[in-house]
Amino acid sequence: MILTVLALHGGDGHVDLVYFWSAVVMASMPVAVFVVIGFLAVRAYFRRREADGGGEAEPHVQPPS
């Protein structure tokens, strides 16, 4: 059956190359997005664990004198 499909396909190399690269892009884009989101989440986690508390600075309140 595969030989029949290949025989009917025609064997245009340029179209096959376009299909190949479109499949590579379609497979790599979600992986890249999740890697970036994971990197940002881990970086934010470790920034929050810093000694000064990380994150946003809270306003300093002076005790009454």
C-alpha positions, 0 to 999 in steps of 0.5 A: 500500500505504501508503494502505491501511495509513493507511486501516485505521489509523483516524488516532487522534492521541493514539496517534500522539503516544504512539508518536512520543514513545516512539520519541524516548525510545528513540532518545535514551536510548542516545545520552545514555548513550554521551555521558555515558560518553564525557564521563567517560572524557575527563575522567578521561584529562585528570585523569590528565595533570595535573602532580601525576600526578592520580588517587590519591595514593601514600603518601609515604615518608620517606628514612631519617635 
